Amino acid sequence: SLIPDYISRKHGEKWTTPHPIMTEILQETYGIMVYQEQVMRIANRLGDIPLREAYKMIKAISKKKHKIIAAAKEKFILGCKEKGLSEKQATEIFELIEKFAGYGFNKSHSTRYAFVAYQTAWLKTHYPVEFMAALLTLEMGNTEKVVDYISEAASMGIEILPPDINESMVNFTPIYKLDAQQKQHRVIRFGLAAVKGAGERAVQQIIEARREVEKFQSLFHFCENVDLRAVNKSAIEALVKAGAFDHLGGNRAQMVAGLENAIQAGSQFQSDKQNGQMNFFDAGSTKSDYSKDHERLPQVPPWPEQLMLQHEKAVLGFYVTSNPLSHCAEIIDLYSSKNTSKLEDAQDGEDVVIGGMIAKIRYHVTKKGKTAGAKMAVFILEDPQGQVECVLFPAKLKKFADYLEPDKVIFVKGKIDRRREKPNIIVAELIELDNVHEKIAHNRVRLIINSPDVTKPNIEKIKSLCLHHKGQSPVYLTIRTPKGRVHTEAGRKFAVKPDIEFCRQIRQIVGRKNLQLTG
């Protein structure tokens, strides 16, 4: 990227170009090609290419029309030679043009983008909750972007609350909530129209009905008051699965099982009301007692958590109540050599082991090399900190194809590949959760202890744990002192099997970050 160069030059770093004409054209951008017009002028004044042809050349480069590019390059090099440049210099300049022309904007476009970028940055800084709510609403139909923006909101300290039939509006909406100290803070409530299967017309009708009754008291109360022609069974079921009725009594399985009866009762209620057939006690009453309505729902057990989460993902595109990863966070943390937030610092070719959930799988056909025509896979691995793209080349795909299932928690062993903008992982092996301890051998266990914590009770606890978890991995101790670190090895009789139970207990003594497993 030329951005760091641009910043350094703007702050005074000296720069040069191969020719005075380039220096003149690129003066305002410190010798770096930024605008399409600059590229066209360099092609015209250095390479003697007419401006109209220079524009066509830029378009050809962006669309990878190799024949037109080759002809333009030949003409450009001849023109540069006449200006006193060597063929090597001319070729290097053209390569810069090729690199830039594929993504550069014209100057007016760039100016407008800069202005919009400033406006959005200002709004995000001064009105973060409103800004993120608007952004989520804008991308409501794009699950991938909604997931990214919810993650961004979380990193900004903004809570996104799940859908609620009594609080949610059509779109993602900023609302006030009281925290534990009874102080008001702003959060974002999930928009009902973002629930797949709800439909905007149904959602509008629900909000209109809510204004009339002020608040829905139960599933039956809801069905009595919404227009059931607009709000059909599938729309209500989608909202139930999204958790929008969770505060109205009864669990989601009960509501889905009793939905048909609730709709029939609601439809009968509306029909009787329309025909003036309300009974004596209902006449003139605008409010009934709905507090016992949950007893009218079928007595079925709640869905198992995994099924509930699957339903959530089907209607929302992601998990809201919890996440399958939350149950595996400890073992992922324990057996991973890095997490996704640390990959930016990883070296190209570095060996890594990362645990996470398979979030998205794509298959491609290889176009080059010995495996041309064979199938390969690319999948997104999601850990508690973020995501990383993992590549399975044909031979590895053939070996591990059965492991590739959406939402499956798995460990990826492979090498970091930094050839693209973001690091990804070239997969060497996929390891299932149940086999991770056997597959990822730990040659040693290192405990780091601060010198004040080196007390007789703590040492006795560590010794006892080691003796109760005998294995092949030697235990090393590092003691932090004010003057530095002291390293020592425990005797062979204290070698351990560092399974999850051992690690959990040893962390309670030395601290989570002070246990290191090396393979």
C-alpha positions in Angstrom: 0.0 0.0 0.0 1.2 3.5 -0.8 -0.8 5.1 2.0 2.1 5.1 4.5 4.4 6.6 1.8 1.8 9.3 1.1 1.5 10.2 4.8 5.3 10.3 5.3 5.8 12.5 2.3 3.0 14.8 3.4 4.9 15.2 6.7 8.2 16.2 5.0 9.9 13.0 3.7 11.7 13.7 0.4 10.6 12.1 -2.8 11.6 11.9 -6.5 10.2 10.7 -9.8 12.1 9.4 -12.8 11.2 12.5 -14.9 10.5 16.3 -14.4 7.1 15.8 -16.2 6.0 13.3 -13.6 7.2 15.5 -10.8 5.1 18.4 -12.2 2.0 16.2 -12.6 2.3 14.5 -9.2 3.4 17.5 -7.2 0.1 17.9 -5.4 0.1 14.2 -4.3 3.7 13.9 -3.3 4.9 11.9 -6.3 2.1 9.2 -5.9 -0.5 8.6 -8.6 -3.9 9.2 -6.9 -6.3 10.5 -9.5 -7.2 9.1 -13.0 -6.5 12.5 -14.5 -2.9 12.2 -13.3 -2.5 8.8 -15.0 -4.0 10.1 -18.2 -1.7 13.2 -18.2 1.4 11.0 -17.6 0.4 8.7 -20.4 -0.2 11.7 -22.7 2.9 13.9 -21.8 5.4 11.1 -21.2 4.2 8.4 -23.6 2.6 10.6 -26.3 -0.7 8.7 -26.0 -3.7 11.0 -26.9 -5.9 11.8 -23.9 -8.9 9.9 -25.4 -6.8 6.8 -25.8 -5.3 7.3 -22.3 -8.8 7.1 -20.9 -9.6 3.9 -22.9 -6.3 2.5 -21.7 -7.4 3.1 -18.0 -10.7 1.3 -18.7 -8.9 -1.6 -20.4 -6.6 -2.0 -17.4 -9.5 -2.1 -15.0 -11.3 -4.8 -17.2 -8.0 -6.7 -17.8 -8.2 -6.4 -21.6 -4.7 -7.7 -22.2 -4.5 -7.0 -26.0 -5.3 -3.3 -25.5 -3.0 -3.0 -22.5 -0.1 -4.6 -24.5 -0.6 -2.2 -27.4 -0.7 0.8 -25.0 2.4 -0.3 -23.2 4.4 -0.6 -26.4 3.3 2.9 -27.4 4.0 4.3 -24.0 7.6 2.9 -23.8 8.4 4.4 -27.3 7.1 7.8 -26.1 9.1 7.7 -22.9 12.3 6.8 -24.8 11.9 10.0 -26.8 11.8 11.9 -23.6 15.1 10.5 -22.5 13.9 7.6 -20.2 15.4 4.1 -20.4 13.2 1.2 -21.4 13.6 -0.1 -17.8 12.3 3.2 -16.3 9.4 3.4 -18.8 8.4 -0.2 -18.0 8.5 0.5 -14.2 6.3 3.6 -14.7 3.8 1.6 -16.8 3.7 -1.1 -14.2 2.8 1.6 -11.6 0.1 2.8 -14.0 -1.3 -0.7 -14.3 -1.3 -1.1 -10.5 -3.1 2.2 -10.0 -5.6 2.3 -12.9 -7.5 -0.7 -11.8 -8.9 1.1 -8.7 -8.3 4.8 -9.0 -11.0 7.5 -9.0 -11.2 10.7 -11.0 -10.5 13.8 -8.9 -14.1 15.0 -8.6 -15.2 11.5 -7.4 -12.4 11.3 -4.9 -13.3 14.8 -3.5 -16.9 13.8 -3.0 -15.9 10.5 -1.4 -13.5 12.3 1.0 -16.3 14.7 2.0 -18.8 11.8 2.6 -16.1 9.9 4.6 -15.6 13.0 6.8 -19.4 13.3 7.4 -19.8 9.7 8.3 -16.8 9.8 10.6 -18.2 12.8 12.3 -21.6 11.2 12.8 -20.0 7.9 14.0 -18.0 9.9 16.6 -20.7 12.2 17.9 -23.9 10.1 17.4 -22.5 6.5 17.5 -25.8 4.7 18.5 -27.9 6.6 15.9 -25.2 6.0 13.2 -24.9 2.3 13.8 -28.7 1.9 13.9 -28.9 3.7 10.5 -26.1 1.5 9.1 -27.8 -1.7 10.3 -31.1 -0.6 8.8 -29.4 0.3 5.5 -27.9 -3.2 5.2 -30.9 -5.1 6.8 -31.2 -7.5 3.9 -27.5 -8.4 3.9 -26.9 -10.9 6.7 -23.1 -10.8 6.3 -22.9 -7.0 6.7 -25.4 -7.0 9.6 -23.2 -9.5 11.4 -20.1 -7.3 10.7 -21.9 -4.2 11.9 -23.2 -5.8 15.1 -19.6 -6.9 15.8 -18.4 -3.3 15.2 -21.2 -1.9 17.5 -20.1 -4.4 20.2 -16.5 -3.2 19.9 -17.8 0.4 20.3 -19.6 -0.7 23.5 -23.0 -0.5 21.9 -25.5 -3.2 22.9 -27.8 -4.6 20.2 -30.9 -6.0 21.8 -32.8 -8.9 20.1 -36.2 -8.3 18.5 -39.1 -7.6 20.9 -42.8 -7.5 19.8 -43.5 -4.5 22.2 -40.3 -2.4 21.6 -39.0 -3.1 18.2 -39.9 -0.8 15.3 -39.7 -1.6 11.6 -36.0 -0.7 11.5 -33.1 -0.9 13.9 -33.9 1.8 16.5 -32.0 3.6 19.3 -33.8 3.4 22.6 -33.1 4.4 26.2 -32.6 1.7 28.8 -31.8 1.8 32.5 -28.5 0.1 33.7 -27.9 -1.5 37.0 -27.2 1.9 38.6 -30.6 3.2 37.2 -28.7 5.4 34.8 -30.1 5.9 31.2 -28.0 4.6 28.3 -28.8 4.2 24.7 -28.9 0.8 23.0 -30.2 -0.4 19.6 -33.3 -2.6 19.4 -33.4 -5.1 16.5 -35.8 -4.1 13.7 -38.8 -6.5 13.2 -38.4 -6.1 9.4 -34.9 -7.7 9.7 -36.5 -11.0 10.7 -36.6 -13.2 7.6 -40.2 -14.2 6.9 -41.9 -11.4 8.8 -42.4 -9.1 5.8 -42.5 -5.3 6.0 -46.3 -5.1 5.4 -46.9 -7.5 8.4 -44.5 -5.5 10.6 -46.2 -2.2 9.7 -49.6 -3.7 10.7 -48.2 -5.1 14.0 -46.9 -1.6 14.9 -50.3 0.0 14.1 -52.1 -2.6 16.2 -49.6 -2.0 19.1 -50.4 1.7 19.1 -54.0 0.9 19.6 -53.5 -1.5 22.6 -50.3 0.2 23.9 -48.7 -3.2 24.7 -49.3 -6.8 23.7 -50.0 -8.9 26.8 -49.7 -12.4 25.4 -49.6 -14.4 22.2 -53.4 -14.6 22.3 -53.8 -10.9 22.9 -51.5 -10.3 19.9 -53.6 -12.5 17.7 -56.8 -10.8 18.8 -55.5 -7.4 17.8 -53.4 -7.7 14.6 -54.9 -8.0 11.1 -54.4 -11.8 10.6 -54.8 -11.3 6.8 -51.6 -9.3 6.8 -49.9 -11.0 9.7 -50.1 -14.7 8.8 -49.0 -17.8 10.6 -45.5 -18.0 9.0 -44.8 -14.3 9.9 -45.8 -14.9 13.5 -43.8 -18.1 13.7 -40.7 -16.3 12.3 -41.0 -13.7 15.0 -41.4 -16.4 17.7 -38.3 -18.1 16.5 -36.4 -14.8 16.6 -37.3 -14.4 20.3 -39.7 -11.4 19.8 -42.4 -13.0 22.0 -40.0 -14.1 24.8 -41.4 -11.7 27.4 -45.0 -12.7 26.9 -44.9 -16.0 28.9 -44.4 -19.5 27.7 -41.3 -20.8 25.8 -40.8 -20.7 22.1 -41.6 -24.4 21.5 -45.0 -23.8 23.3 -45.8 -20.8 21.2 -45.0 -22.5 17.9 -47.1 -25.6 19.0 -50.0 -23.4 20.2 -49.9 -20.9 17.4 -52.7 -22.4 15.3 -55.0 -22.3 18.3 -54.0 -18.7 19.1 -54.7 -17.6 15.6 -58.1 -19.4 15.5 -59.0 -17.8 18.9 -57.9 -14.4 17.7 -59.8 -14.7 14.4 -63.0 -15.8 16.3 -62.5 -12.8 18.7 -62.2 -10.4 15.9 -65.2 -11.9 14.1 -67.4 -11.7 17.2 -66.3 -8.2 17.9 -67.1 -7.1 14.3 -70.6 -8.8 14.5 -71.3 -7.3 17.8 -71.5 -10.6 19.6 -69.2 -9.9 22.6 -70.7 -11.3 25.8 -72.1 -9.2 28.6 -68.9 -9.0 30.6 -66.7 -8.1 27.6 -69.1 -5.3 26.5 -67.6 -1.9 27.2 -64.4 -3.4 28.5 -61.2 -2.3 26.8 -58.8 -4.3 29.0 -58.9 -8.0 30.0 -56.7 -10.1 32.2 -54.1 -11.9 29.9 -51.7 -12.9 32.7 -52.8 -16.5 32.7 -52.7 -16.9 28.9 -49.4 -18.9 29.1 -51.5 -21.7 30.7 -53.5 -22.0 27.5 -50.4 -23.0 25.6 -49.6 -26.7 25.0 -47.4 -28.2 27.8 -44.4 -29.1 25.6 -40.8 -28.9 26.8 -38.5 -26.1 25.6 -36.4 -26.7 22.5 -32.9 -28.0 23.2 -30.5 -25.0 23.0 -28.9 -26.2 19.8 -32.4 -26.4 18.1 -33.4 -23.0 19.4 -30.1 -21.4 18.1 -30.7 -23.1 14.7 -34.1 -21.5 14.5 -32.7 -18.1 15.5 -30.0 -18.3 12.8 -32.6 -19.3 10.2 -34.7 -16.2 10.8 -32.0 -13.7 11.8 -28.9 -15.0 10.0 -26.9 -15.3 13.2 -27.2 -16.2 16.9 -28.7 -13.8 19.4 -29.5 -15.7 22.6 -26.1 -17.3 22.7 -23.5 -18.8 20.4 -22.3 -22.4 20.0 -18.9 -21.0 20.5 -19.7 -19.8 24.0 -19.7 -23.4 25.3 -16.4 -24.1 23.7 -14.6 -20.8 24.4 -12.4 -22.3 27.1 -11.2 -25.2 25.1 -10.7 -23.0 22.0 -8.6 -20.6 24.0 -6.6 -23.4 25.5 -5.7 -25.3 22.4 -5.3 -22.4 19.9 -1.8 -21.0 19.3 -3.4 -17.7 18.2 -6.8 -16.2 17.9 -8.1 -14.3 14.9 -7.4 -10.8 16.5 -3.7 -11.7 16.6 -3.4 -12.8 12.9 -2.4 -9.3 11.7 0.9 -9.7 13.6 1.5 -13.2 12.3 4.4 -13.9 9.9 3.8 -15.3 6.4 4.3 -19.1 6.5 3.9 -19.2 10.3 2.3 -22.4 11.7 -0.9 -21.8 13.6 -3.7 -23.8 15.3 -7.0 -22.0 15.6 -10.3 -23.3 17.0 -13.7 -21.9 15.9 -17.0 -22.5 14.1 -17.3 -23.0 10.4 -19.5 -20.0 9.4 -19.6 -20.1 5.6 -18.3 -22.6 2.9 -17.6 -21.9 -0.8 -16.4 -24.3 -3.4 -14.2 -23.5 -6.4 -12.6 -25.3 -9.3 -8.8 -24.8 -9.6 -7.7 -23.3 -12.8 -3.9 -23.7 -12.8 -1.2 -26.2 -11.9 -1.3 -30.0 -11.6 -4.8 -30.0 -9.9 -6.5 -27.8 -12.6 -10.1 -28.8 -12.8 -10.2 -30.3 -9.3 -12.5 -28.9 -6.5 -11.2 -26.9 -3.6 -12.9 -25.2 -0.7 -12.7 -21.9 1.1 -14.5 -21.4 4.4 -14.8 -18.8 7.1 -13.7 -19.8 10.6 -15.2 -17.8 13.4 -13.7 -17.7 16.8 -14.9 -15.5 19.8 -12.6 -12.7 18.6 -13.4 -12.6 14.9 -13.1 -14.4 11.6 -10.4 -15.8 9.2 -10.6 -17.3 5.8 -9.3 -20.9 5.5 -8.3 -22.5 2.2 -8.5 -26.3 1.6 -6.7 -27.3 -1.6 -8.0 -30.3 -3.5 -5.9 -33.0 -1.8 -6.8 -31.7 1.7 -10.5 -31.2 0.7 -10.6 -34.9 -0.4 -9.2 -35.9 3.0 -11.4 -33.6 5.2 -14.6 -33.1 3.1 -16.7 -34.8 5.8 -15.6 -32.3 8.4 -17.0 -29.3 6.5 -20.4 -28.6 8.0 -21.9 -25.1 8.7 -21.9 -24.2 12.4 -19.5 -27.1 13.3 -16.8 -26.2 15.9 -13.4 -27.4 14.7 -9.7 -26.7 15.0 -7.7 -25.7 11.9 -4.0 -26.5 11.7 -2.1 -24.7 8.9 0.1 -21.9 7.7 -0.5 -18.2 7.5 -0.7 -16.8 3.9 -0.2 -13.1 3.7 -0.3 -12.7 -0.1 -3.6 -10.9 0.1 -4.8 -7.8 2.0 -5.9 -9.9 5.0 -4.0 -13.0 6.2 -5.7 -16.3 5.6 -4.8 -19.9 6.5 -3.7 -22.6 4.1 -5.2 -25.7 5.8 -2.9 -28.7 6.6 -5.3 -30.5 8.9 -8.8 -30.2 10.4 -9.3 -31.6 13.9 -12.6 -32.3 15.5 -13.4 -31.0 18.9 -13.5 -34.3 20.6 -10.0 -35.3 19.3 -8.2 -32.0 19.9 -6.2 -33.2 22.9 -4.9 -36.3 21.2 -4.2 -34.6 17.9 -2.4 -31.5 19.3 0.5 -32.9 21.3 1.9 -30.6 23.9 5.6 -31.1 24.5 5.7 -28.9 27.6 3.6 -27.0 30.1 4.9 -23.6 31.3 3.5 -21.9 34.4 4.3 -18.2 35.0 4.1 -17.1 38.6 4.7 -13.7 40.2 7.2 -14.0 43.1 4.7 -12.9 45.8 2.4 -15.8 44.8 5.2 -18.4 45.3 3.8 -19.5 48.6 3.8 -22.9 50.2 0.0 -23.4 49.8 0.2 -22.5 46.1 3.2 -24.7 45.4 1.5 -27.6 47.2 -1.7 -27.1 45.1 0.4 -27.1 41.9 2.2 -30.3 43.0 -1.0 -32.0 43.9 -2.6 -31.1 40.6 0.4 -32.4 38.6 0.4 -35.7 40.5 -3.4 -36.2 39.9 -3.0 -35.5 36.1 0.1 -37.7 35.3 1.2 -37.7 31.7 4.1 -37.1 29.4 4.3 -33.3 29.2 7.1 -31.8 31.5 6.2 -28.8 33.6 8.4 -25.7 33.5 8.1 -22.8 36.0 8.9 -19.2 35.3 9.0 -16.9 38.3 8.7 -13.2 37.8 10.8 -11.1 40.2 11.5 -7.4 40.4 14.9 -8.1 38.9 13.8 -10.4 36.1 12.7 -13.9 35.5 13.9 -17.2 36.9 13.3 -20.4 35.0 13.2 -23.9 36.4 11.9 -27.3 35.5 9.8 -29.5 37.8 11.0 -33.1 38.2 9.9 -35.8 35.8 7.5 -37.2 38.3 5.4 -34.0 37.9 5.0 -34.5 34.1 1.3 -34.1 33.3 -1.5 -34.8 30.8 -2.7 -31.2 30.2 -6.3 -31.9 29.6 -9.1 -29.4 30.0 -9.7 -30.2 33.6 -6.0 -29.8 34.6 -5.8 -26.5 32.7 -9.0 -25.1 34.2 -7.8 -25.8 37.7 -4.2 -24.7 37.2 -5.4 -21.4 35.8 -7.3 -20.8 39.0 -4.0 -20.8 40.8 -1.7 -19.0 38.4 -4.1 -16.9 36.3 -5.6 -17.5 32.8 -2.7 -16.0 30.9 0.0 -17.6 33.0 -0.5 -21.1 31.6 1.3 -21.7 28.3 1.1 -25.0 26.3 3.7 -25.5 23.6 3.7 -28.2 20.9 
